[in-house]
Amino acid sequence: MNSIRGRLLLWQISALLLTGFLASAITYMLAWDAFNRIRDYGLEQIAYSVVRHGIEYENEEEVRNDHGQFVSQIWAADGSLFFSSLSDVGPPRQEPGLHILDWENTEWRVFTLKEGGLTIQVATTSANRARRFAAFAPWLLLPMGVLVVVLGLLIRAAVTRALAPLEQVRGEIGQRGVQSLHALDSRSLPDEVAPLVETLNDLLVRLDQALVSQRRFIADAAHELRTPLTAVKLQAQIARRTDNEAEREAALMQLSNGVDRAAHLVDQLLGMARLEPAARQAVFSPLALDALVKQSVADFSTLAEARDIDLGVGECAALTLTGQAGSLRMMLGNLLDNAVRYTPIGGRVDVELREQAGMAQLSVSDSGPGIPAAERERVFGRFQRLASAEIPGSGLGLAIVKQVVDLHGGKVSLDDTPGGGLRVEVRLPL
């Protein structure tokens, strides 16, 4: 049973029924004991009544039968039966006091009294007494049954009323549209429900922020893709319309470069999308960071050689950390791509990896134009490029680096190199 209402009703009604059953059983036993005491006292009073008043005509029938409830017998001093309310012999004579005995396969309760040479005995069968008790026992238990039914209805009404705030929240959420992500009002809700609604409100806020971020990302991506695609279309039109071979070759070259820029932008957009909070599902595992650094440098060596850039690895400590290999490779790729792109022909790019204070410290230094101190915080945003930048780019490289570093609980900072270039330092926990 998955229903909270159903489980609450099941538990409480079961507890009520069990309590009612135990209370009824205890009441029944106490009433039966009290009934026996009263009826035993009645046997005693009949015996003393005979002693006080004797057996007179007006009460003889009462003593003889009493509507079949009692059997009365009187023995003389010599042991002969003087009187019996039965036509035949009743239970045998007993010693004075109350006795329970089996006679002729029937259980009897007998009170015996000796007075003035006479032995007076009054008896009744246990079965007869049980029938008398059973006649009014249902009326004794009826109030308990009514109480159980009334309490059951009250419990059902109380559970329904207690769960009404949940139904209210469910109804309010069910009536909302897909764009309605404003917070639910928790001020009038019970203390047990309010934390749930407040947690749900926090989720709605995060979801709204994620959707805003996603819409902004899509809008920015569409805007950034429009520029290279427009250039590709323009160069394609020039190549198709011109009759000049040199112009056609130049247009085709520009077309190829535009396609490369668009492909690079798409790769970065896909990388950025994979780093979105909702998509961070890759498993973290131990990996050799130094091997990853060396492999990434080797991947960019061809591009660096084509631009006559001295790309090399200086100190490279053997470090192992727990991380996401794909995103770290993406981070290294963007760091090296930026460094090689913005370093002038004949420049230098140095990569170092060392351990410091329990952190892996990765630095990529270039001899490019650097980034002014006032712009360094802004360039970690998406699609942020320097106004003075002469090299075409998407403005996503450092944003991707920042997201990967945040994903691994690290820090990234920008600084100047002695030659005026840029030094990017990444610190990741080992």
C-alpha positions in Angstrom: 0.0 0.0 0.0 1.6 3.2 -1.2 -1.1 5.6 0.0 -0.1 7.6 3.1 -3.8 8.0 3.9 -4.3 4.2 3.5 -1.3 3.4 5.7 -2.3 5.9 8.4 -5.9 4.5 8.5 -4.6 0.9 8.5 -2.3 1.5 11.4 -4.6 3.6 13.5 -7.8 1.5 12.8 -5.8 -1.7 13.5 -4.5 -0.2 16.8 -8.1 1.0 17.7 -9.5 -2.5 16.9 -6.8 -4.2 18.9 -7.3 -1.8 21.9 -11.1 -2.2 21.6 -10.7 -6.0 21.6 -8.4 -6.0 24.6 -10.6 -3.6 26.5 -13.7 -5.7 25.7 -12.0 -8.8 26.8 -10.9 -7.3 30.0 -14.3 -5.8 30.6 -15.9 -9.1 29.9 -13.7 -11.0 32.3 -14.1 -8.3 35.1 -17.9 -8.4 34.6 -18.0 -12.2 34.6 -16.0 -12.2 37.9 -18.3 -9.6 39.4 -21.3 -11.5 38.2 -20.0 -14.7 39.8 -19.4 -12.9 43.1 -22.9 -11.4 43.1 -24.5 -14.7 42.3 -22.5 -16.5 44.9 -23.5 -13.9 47.4 -27.1 -14.6 46.3 -26.7 -18.3 47.1 -25.4 -17.3 50.6 -28.4 -14.9 51.2 -30.9 -17.6 50.2 -29.4 -20.0 52.7 -29.5 -17.4 55.5 -33.0 -16.5 54.6 -34.1 -20.1 55.1 -32.4 -20.0 58.5 -34.1 -16.8 59.5 -37.6 -17.4 58.2 -37.8 -21.1 57.6 -39.7 -22.5 54.6 -43.2 -21.0 54.6 -45.9 -21.6 52.1 -45.6 -18.2 50.6 -41.9 -18.6 49.8 -41.6 -22.3 49.4 -42.1 -22.1 45.7 -39.4 -19.4 45.5 -37.0 -21.6 47.5 -38.1 -24.7 45.6 -37.4 -23.3 42.1 -36.7 -19.6 41.9 -37.4 -19.8 38.2 -35.0 -22.6 37.7 -32.0 -20.7 38.9 -31.3 -22.4 42.2 -31.6 -25.8 43.8 -32.2 -25.8 47.5 -31.8 -28.8 49.9 -32.1 -29.2 53.7 -30.7 -32.1 55.7 -31.8 -32.9 59.3 -29.2 -33.5 62.0 -29.4 -37.3 61.5 -28.4 -36.8 57.8 -31.8 -37.4 56.3 -32.9 -35.1 53.5 -35.6 -32.9 55.0 -36.4 -30.7 51.9 -35.3 -30.5 48.2 -36.5 -28.2 45.5 -35.8 -31.1 43.0 -38.1 -34.0 42.6 -35.1 -36.3 42.8 -31.9 -36.1 44.7 -29.7 -33.0 44.1 -26.0 -32.5 44.6 -24.5 -34.3 47.6 -24.1 -32.6 50.9 -20.9 -30.5 51.3 -19.0 -29.0 54.1 -20.0 -25.4 55.0 -18.8 -22.8 52.6 -18.7 -22.2 48.8 -17.8 -25.2 46.6 -17.5 -25.9 42.9 -18.0 -29.6 42.1 -18.9 -31.9 39.2 -22.0 -34.0 39.8 -23.6 -36.1 37.1 -21.4 -34.6 34.4 -22.5 -31.0 35.3 -20.5 -28.4 37.1 -22.3 -26.9 40.2 -21.6 -24.0 42.4 -22.8 -24.9 45.9 -23.1 -22.9 49.2 -23.5 -24.9 52.4 -24.6 -23.6 55.8 -25.0 -25.5 59.1 -27.4 -23.9 61.6 -29.4 -25.4 64.5 -28.7 -29.0 63.6 -29.8 -28.4 60.0 -27.6 -28.4 56.9 -28.9 -25.9 54.3 -27.4 -26.1 50.8 -28.2 -23.8 47.9 -26.7 -24.7 44.4 -26.9 -23.6 40.8 -25.2 -25.0 37.7 -22.4 -23.1 36.0 -24.1 -23.5 32.7 -27.3 -21.9 34.0 -25.2 -19.0 35.4 -23.4 -18.6 32.0 -26.7 -18.4 30.2 -27.9 -15.7 32.5 -24.6 -13.8 32.0 -24.8 -14.2 28.2 -28.2 -12.7 28.2 -26.9 -9.2 29.1 -23.2 -9.5 28.0 -23.9 -8.0 24.5 -25.5 -4.9 26.2 -22.3 -4.7 28.3 -20.1 -4.7 25.2 -22.3 -2.6 23.0 -21.0 0.8 24.2 -17.4 -0.4 23.4 -18.5 -1.4 19.9 -20.2 2.0 19.4 -17.1 3.8 20.8 -14.8 1.9 18.3 -17.0 2.8 15.3 -17.3 6.5 16.4 -13.5 6.7 17.0 -12.9 5.0 13.6 -15.0 7.6 11.8 -13.2 10.4 13.8 -9.8 9.0 12.9 -10.7 8.8 9.2 -12.0 12.4 9.3 -8.9 13.5 11.2 -6.5 11.8 8.7 -8.3 13.3 5.8 -8.2 16.8 7.3 -4.5 16.4 8.3 -3.6 15.4 4.7 -5.6 18.2 3.2 -2.6 20.5 2.9 -0.8 17.9 0.7 -3.9 17.7 -1.5 -3.9 21.5 -1.7 -0.2 21.6 -2.8 -0.9 18.8 -5.3 -3.8 20.6 -6.7 -1.9 23.9 -7.0 1.0 22.2 -8.8 -1.3 20.3 -11.0 -3.0 23.5 -12.2 0.3 25.2 -13.2 1.6 25.5 -16.7 5.1 24.4 -17.8 6.4 27.9 -17.5 4.9 28.6 -14.0 7.9 28.1 -11.7 7.2 30.7 -9.0 7.4 29.6 -5.4 4.4 28.0 -3.6 3.0 29.8 -0.5 4.0 27.8 2.6 3.0 30.3 5.2 -0.4 28.7 6.0 0.9 25.1 5.8 1.5 22.9 8.9 5.0 22.6 10.3 5.3 19.0 8.9 4.4 20.1 5.3 6.1 23.5 5.1 9.6 22.1 4.9 8.6 19.8 2.0 7.1 22.8 0.2 10.1 25.0 0.9 12.4 22.3 -0.5 10.2 22.1 -3.5 10.4 25.9 -3.8 14.2 25.6 -3.8 14.0 23.0 -6.5 11.7 25.3 -8.6 14.2 28.2 -8.2 17.1 26.0 -9.3 15.0 24.6 -12.2 14.0 28.1 -13.2 17.7 29.2 -13.1 18.7 26.1 -15.2 16.0 26.9 -17.8 17.0 30.5 -17.9 20.7 29.5 -18.3 19.7 27.0 -21.0 17.6 29.5 -22.9 20.5 32.0 -22.7 22.9 29.4 -23.8 20.8 28.5 -26.8 20.3 32.1 -27.7 24.0 32.9 -27.4 25.0 29.8 -29.3 22.5 30.7 -32.2 24.0 34.2 -32.3 27.6 33.0 -32.3 26.8 30.4 -35.0 25.1 32.9 -37.2 28.3 34.9 -37.8 30.5 32.0 -39.2 27.6 30.5 -41.1 26.8 33.9 -42.7 30.4 34.2 -43.7 30.4 30.7 -45.1 27.3 31.5 -47.2 28.8 34.8 -48.4 32.1 33.1 -49.5 30.1 30.3 -51.2 28.1 32.9 -53.2 31.3 34.7 -54.2 33.0 31.5 -55.3 29.9 30.6 -57.4 29.5 33.9 -59.1 33.0 35.0 -59.8 34.8 34.1 -63.0 38.2 35.1 -61.6 40.1 32.0 -60.6 42.2 33.9 -58.0 39.0 35.3 -56.4 37.4 31.9 -56.4 40.4 30.3 -54.7 40.5 33.1 -52.1 36.7 32.7 -51.5 37.1 28.9 -51.1 40.0 29.4 -48.7 37.8 31.7 -46.6 35.0 29.3 -46.9 37.2 26.5 -45.5 38.4 28.7 -42.7 34.8 29.6 -41.9 33.8 25.9 -41.8 36.7 25.2 -39.5 35.6 28.1 -37.2 32.1 26.8 -37.2 33.2 23.3 -36.4 35.4 24.5 -33.6 32.5 26.5 -32.2 30.2 23.5 -32.4 32.8 21.4 -30.6 33.0 23.9 -27.8 29.3 24.2 -27.6 28.9 20.5 -27.2 31.7 20.5 -24.6 29.9 23.2 -22.7 26.6 21.3 -22.9 28.2 18.2 -21.5 29.4 20.3 -18.5 25.9 21.6 -17.7 24.9 20.7 -14.1 22.1 18.3 -15.2 24.6 16.4 -17.5 27.4 15.9 -14.9 26.8 12.1 -14.6 30.2 10.8 -15.6 32.0 8.6 -13.1 35.0 10.0 -11.3 37.9 7.6 -11.2 41.7 7.7 -10.4 43.8 8.9 -13.3 47.3 9.9 -14.0 47.2 13.7 -14.6 50.8 13.9 -15.8 50.1 11.4 -18.6 47.0 13.4 -19.6 49.1 16.6 -19.7 51.8 15.0 -21.9 49.2 13.5 -24.3 47.4 16.9 -24.7 50.7 18.7 -25.4 51.5 16.0 -28.0 48.1 16.5 -29.6 48.8 20.2 -30.2 52.4 19.8 -31.2 51.5 19.8 -34.9 49.5 23.0 -34.7 52.3 24.6 -32.7 55.0 23.6 -35.2 52.9 25.0 -38.1 53.0 28.4 -36.3 56.6 28.0 -35.4 55.7 28.1 -31.7 57.9 26.4 -29.1 55.4 24.2 -27.2 56.9 22.1 -24.4 56.5 20.6 -21.0 58.8 21.7 -18.2 58.4 20.2 -14.7 55.8 17.4 -14.8 55.3 15.7 -11.5 53.8 12.2 -11.5 50.4 13.0 -9.9 47.2 10.9 -9.6 43.9 12.4 -8.8 40.3 11.3 -8.9 38.5 13.0 -11.7 36.6 12.9 -14.9 39.1 12.2 -17.7 37.0 13.5 -20.5 36.3 16.9 -19.0 40.0 17.3 -17.9 41.1 16.5 -21.4 38.6 19.1 -22.6 40.1 21.7 -20.1 43.6 21.0 -21.3 42.6 21.2 -24.9 41.0 24.7 -24.4 44.0 25.9 -22.4 46.5 24.8 -25.1 44.3 25.9 -28.0 44.0 29.5 -26.5 47.7 29.6 -25.8 48.7 28.5 -29.3 46.1 30.6 -31.1 47.0 33.9 -29.3 50.8 33.4 -29.2 52.5 35.2 -32.2 54.4 33.2 -34.7 57.8 32.2 -33.3 56.5 32.5 -29.7 56.6 30.2 -26.8 54.1 28.1 -24.7 55.3 26.4 -21.5 53.3 23.8 -19.6 54.2 22.7 -16.0 52.6 20.4 -13.5 53.7 20.2 -9.8 52.3 19.3 -6.4 51.9 22.1 -3.8 50.1 21.8 -0.5 48.2 18.7 -1.4 47.0 20.3 -4.7 47.9 19.6 -8.3 49.2 22.9 -9.7 48.9 23.1 -13.5 50.2 26.2 -15.3 50.1 27.1 -19.0 52.2 30.2 -19.9 52.4 31.9 -23.3 54.2 34.8 -24.9 51.0 36.3 -26.4 49.3 39.7 -25.7 48.0 38.7 -22.3 44.7 39.8 -20.7 44.4 43.2 -18.9 43.8 42.7 -15.1 40.4 44.5 -15.3 39.1 42.0 -17.9 40.3 38.7 -16.2 37.2 38.0 -14.2 34.9 38.7 -17.1 36.6 36.4 -19.6 35.4 33.3 -17.6 31.9 34.1 -18.8 30.3 32.5 -21.9 30.9 34.1 -25.2 33.1 36.8 -23.6 35.9 38.1 -25.9 38.3 41.0 -25.5 37.4 44.0 -27.6 41.0 44.2 -28.7 41.3 40.6 -29.7 42.5 40.2 -33.3 42.3 36.4 -33.4 38.7 35.0 -34.2 37.2 32.9 -31.5 34.0 31.9 -29.7 34.7 33.2 -26.3 33.9 29.8 -24.7 37.4 28.5 -24.0 38.0 29.9 -20.6 34.3 29.4 -19.6 34.8 25.7 -20.3 38.0 25.7 -18.3 36.2 27.3 -15.3 33.4 24.8 -15.4 35.7 21.9 -15.4 37.7 23.3 -12.6 34.5 24.0 -10.6 33.4 20.4 -11.3 36.5 19.1 -9.7 36.4 21.5 -6.7 39.5 23.4 -7.8 40.4 27.0 -8.6 41.7 28.8 -11.7 43.5 32.1 -11.9 45.0 34.4 -14.5 48.3 36.3 -14.2 51.0 38.0 -16.3 54.2 36.3 -17.4 57.5 38.2 -17.2 57.3 38.8 -20.9 53.8 40.2 -20.8 52.0 37.1 -21.9 49.3 35.2 -20.0 49.8 32.6 -17.3 46.8 30.4 -16.5 47.1 28.4 -13.2 44.7 25.6 -12.3 44.8 24.1 -8.8 43.0 20.7 -8.4 42.6 18.7 -5.1 44.5 15.4 -5.1 
